[in-house]
Amino acid sequence: MFKNIYILKKIKRKKQKGFTLIELLVVIAIIGLMASIVTMGLGRARAKARDVKRRADLKQIATAMELYYSDYNTFQVSGGGYFGGGQGWFSYENGSSYVTSVAHRLNQLGYLGNTKAEDPQQNPGYMIYLCNGAQSYAVSATLEYPTADDIAFIQTTCNGIGGNGTYTIYGKNFAVGHN
């Protein structure tokens, strides 16, 4: 009789150790759900960080353009951009229509420290357009999280809308410039 009680206690102890399959599956599902929430949050944070870089790049470019204007009384960076006309894709060079980029030319002249001021995801990404006989310009980018003010402002900038507008044709939604 004592032997039977001992065996029953031993069996009960074995059943009490560990987790059931359902309990393990619930825990795994909860961990998976938490991991996906964290991953989504990190993706949004990364996108916002890329937007901060884009805004900082365009501010740096705007400063370089204003310094260039103060010396040459024009925003047309001679010898840079599309066929050397000072506009188009900002950092793009292909050896033919874009022999030297506007960024590279501003760097050569000492106005811009980084020759590859470029969008962290799109390449080419930043665009520069000149208007009013090169007395105004706009440099534009595509933000992942633009504000309503960003979108409203780019539509008022040099070449923001229209037949070849950076907003209407290229989908740019943020700009800096001089009107």
C-alpha positions in Angstrom: 0.0 0.0 0.0 2.8 2.4 0.8 4.4 1.5 -2.4 1.2 2.5 -4.4 1.0 5.9 -2.6 4.7 6.6 -3.4 4.1 5.8 -7.1 1.0 8.1 -7.2 2.9 11.0 -5.6 5.7 10.5 -8.0 3.3 10.6 -11.0 1.6 13.8 -9.6 5.0 15.5 -9.2 5.9 14.7 -12.8 2.6 16.2 -14.0 3.2 19.4 -12.0 6.6 20.1 -13.6 6.8 22.2 -16.8 4.1 23.9 -18.9 1.4 22.6 -21.2 1.6 23.0 -24.9 -1.2 25.5 -24.9 0.6 27.6 -22.3 3.8 27.7 -24.3 1.9 28.6 -27.5 0.1 31.5 -25.7 3.5 32.8 -24.4 5.1 32.5 -27.9 2.1 34.4 -29.4 2.4 37.2 -26.9 6.2 37.5 -27.5 5.6 37.6 -31.3 3.0 40.3 -30.9 5.2 42.4 -28.7 8.1 42.0 -31.2 6.0 43.1 -34.1 4.9 46.2 -32.2 8.5 47.1 -31.3 9.6 46.5 -35.0 6.8 48.8 -36.2 7.9 51.5 -33.8 11.5 51.2 -34.8 10.6 51.5 -38.5 8.7 54.7 -37.9 11.6 56.1 -35.8 14.1 55.3 -38.5 11.9 57.0 -41.1 11.7 60.1 -38.9 15.5 60.0 -38.5 15.9 60.0 -42.3 13.5 63.0 -42.5 15.7 64.8 -39.9 18.7 64.1 -42.1 16.9 65.4 -45.2 15.8 68.6 -43.5 19.4 69.2 -42.2 20.9 68.5 -45.7 18.5 71.0 -47.4 19.3 73.6 -44.7 23.0 73.1 -45.4 22.4 73.4 -49.2 20.3 76.5 -48.7 23.1 78.1 -46.7 25.6 77.2 -49.5 23.3 78.6 -52.1 22.9 81.9 -50.3 26.7 82.2 -49.8 27.2 81.6 -53.6 24.5 84.2 -54.4 26.2 86.8 -52.2 29.4 86.3 -54.2 28.0 85.9 -57.8 24.6 87.6 -57.6 23.0 84.5 -59.1 21.8 81.1 -57.9 23.0 79.5 -61.1 26.0 77.4 -60.0 28.0 77.6 -63.2 29.3 74.3 -64.5 27.2 72.1 -62.3 23.9 70.3 -62.8 22.1 69.4 -66.0 24.3 70.4 -68.9 26.1 72.8 -66.5 23.1 74.9 -66.1 23.0 74.8 -62.3 19.8 72.8 -61.8 18.3 69.3 -61.9 19.4 66.5 -59.6 21.5 68.1 -56.9 24.3 65.4 -56.4 23.9 63.4 -59.6 26.8 62.9 -62.0 26.7 60.6 -65.1 29.5 61.8 -67.3 27.2 63.2 -70.0 24.2 65.4 -69.2 25.4 65.7 -65.6 29.2 66.0 -66.0 29.5 67.7 -62.6 26.8 67.9 -60.0 25.7 71.2 -58.4 26.9 69.7 -55.0 30.3 68.9 -56.4 30.7 72.4 -57.9 29.6 74.1 -54.7 32.2 71.9 -52.9 34.9 72.9 -55.4 34.2 76.5 -54.8 34.3 76.1 -51.0 30.6 76.7 -50.3 29.5 73.1 -49.4 31.5 70.7 -47.3 29.9 67.5 -48.5 29.8 66.6 -52.2 27.3 63.8 -51.6 24.6 65.7 -49.8 22.0 63.1 -50.9 18.8 61.5 -49.8 19.4 58.4 -47.5 17.1 56.2 -49.6 16.6 57.7 -53.0 19.5 58.3 -55.3 19.3 60.7 -57.0 17.0 62.3 -54.5 17.3 66.1 -54.0 16.4 68.4 -56.9 17.3 72.0 -57.5 15.4 74.3 -59.8 16.1 77.9 -60.7 13.5 80.6 -61.6 13.3 84.3 -62.4 16.5 84.4 -64.4 18.4 82.4 -61.6 17.3 85.0 -59.0 15.3 82.4 -57.1 15.7 78.7 -56.5 14.2 75.8 -54.7 15.8 72.6 -53.5 13.3 69.8 -52.8 13.2 66.4 -51.2 10.7 63.6 -50.4 10.0 63.3 -46.7 8.4 60.1 -45.4 6.3 62.1 -42.8 5.7 65.5 -44.3 3.6 68.0 -42.4 0.6 69.8 -44.1 2.8 73.0 -43.9 5.6 71.3 -45.8 3.2 70.2 -48.6 1.6 73.6 -48.8 4.9 75.4 -48.9 6.5 73.4 -51.7 3.5 74.3 -53.9 4.5 78.0 -53.5 8.2 77.5 -54.3 10.0 78.0 -57.5 8.9 75.1 -59.9 6.9 73.4 -57.1 3.9 72.9 -59.4 3.3 73.0 -63.1 4.3 71.0 -66.1 7.7 69.9 -64.6 6.9 70.7 -61.0 8.9 68.9 -58.3 5.7 68.4 -56.3 3.3 67.6 -59.2 5.7 65.4 -61.3 8.4 64.1 -59.0 6.4 63.8 -55.8 8.6 66.0 -53.7 6.9 67.3 -50.6 9.5 69.4 -48.8 11.5 72.4 -50.1 13.8 75.2 -49.1 14.7 78.1 -51.3 14.7 81.8 -52.1 11.7 83.2 -53.9 
